[in-house]
Amino acid sequence: MRKRVIASGIIVAIFLFIFGGAYFWYKSNYGTENYYTQITNQGTKIVEKDDSGSQVVDYMYHQPIYDQNGQKVMAKFRGGLERPLKLHAYLKVGYNTKRHQVISWEKVAKKDVPKAALKQLHE
């Protein structure tokens, strides 16, 4: 009976170690921190072809993003739309600091942008 308890404990510990490591790896490579920006230009139009040969249009943006404390990072990201993003729109950007890459973005209202970031956006 005691051997079964010890064996079960070892198996649980191994699973926790494996899944804990996988979670840590995922968070460090795909986890994001919130940054904020305002669209101030039309972006750079990019025209590519997909695997079927169809033309795909996107827009690339290279601009500063700010965390909730107003710390600046220069970031490149694509709009993911076939048109430019709306000028002066505020975006909450999911930024991975390890990979220095924008993972996601979403439009937010001005009132949802932290004051320190908003101050930097309007300087």
N, C-alpha and C positions, 0 to 999 in steps of 0.2 A: 504494500500500500504506500509506504513511504517513498519507494523508488518511482512510483507513478506520479506522485505529487512533485517530486524533484524534476522528473522528465517533463511534466506539464509546464512547470515554471520555466525551464530552459527553453522550451518551444515558444512560450509566450514572450520571453525576453528576446529571442531571435526575431520573431515577427515584429515586435516593437522596434527593434534596432533597424530592421529592413525598411519598415514603413516610415519610421521617423527620419531615416536618412533620405528616403525618396521625397518626403514632404519638404525637408530642408533644401534639397537640391531644386525642387520645383519652385519653391518660394524665392530662392536666390536667383534663379534664371528667368522666371516668368512673373514673379511678384512685382508690384508697382507701388510707387509713392505718388501722391497727388501733387500735381503742379498745375499752374494756371497761366493762360495767355489770352491775348486778344488778337484776332486776325486783323492785320494792318495792310495787307497787300493781296493781290489776286493769286499769288503763288506762281510757280513755274509749270507751264503745261508740259505734260509728258505723254507721248503717244507711243504705245507698244502694241505688239501682236500677241494674242494668247495662243495656246496650243493648236486651236482649230484655224488659226490664221486671221481671226477677226481682230479688228482694231479696238484697242482699249485706251481710253483717255483717263488721265488722272492728273492731280495737281500736287506738286511738292512744295512744302513750306519749310523755310529755314529761319527760325526766329527765336527770341528769348522766351523761356518759360520760367516761372517763379514758384517756389514752394510757399507754404503758409507763413514762413518767416521772412519772405522777400528775397531769399537767396536765388541768384540767377544761374541758369544753365542754358547754353545754346543747344537747340534741338532741331533735327530734321524729321519731318513726318509727312506722310501722304494723306490727302483728304479722303481718298477712297470713293469719291463721287466723280461723275463725268462732268462736273461743273465746279467752279471755284467755290470755296466756302464763303459764307456771307461776311462781307466787310464789317468790322467792328464787333463781330460776335465774340463772346467770351467762351473759352473752352476749358474744361477740366481735363488735364492730360494725365494718363497713367504712364509714368516714366520709370523704367528699370535702371537704377543707378549703377548696377554691376555691368550691364551690357551697354549703357549709355544709349538707350533706345526707347522711343515712344512705342508702347504696346497698344494703347487705346486712347481715344478721346471722346468727349461728349460735350454738347453745347450746354451751358449753364447760364442762369440769370446773373446780372451784375451783383445782385445782393448776396449771391452764394459764393462770391470770390472773397477770400480772406482779405482783411484790410491791408496787411503788409504787402501782399501780392498786388492788390489793386493800386496801391500807392506807387509801386515800381512800374506798373503798366502805364501809368499816366505821367511819368517823369519825362 
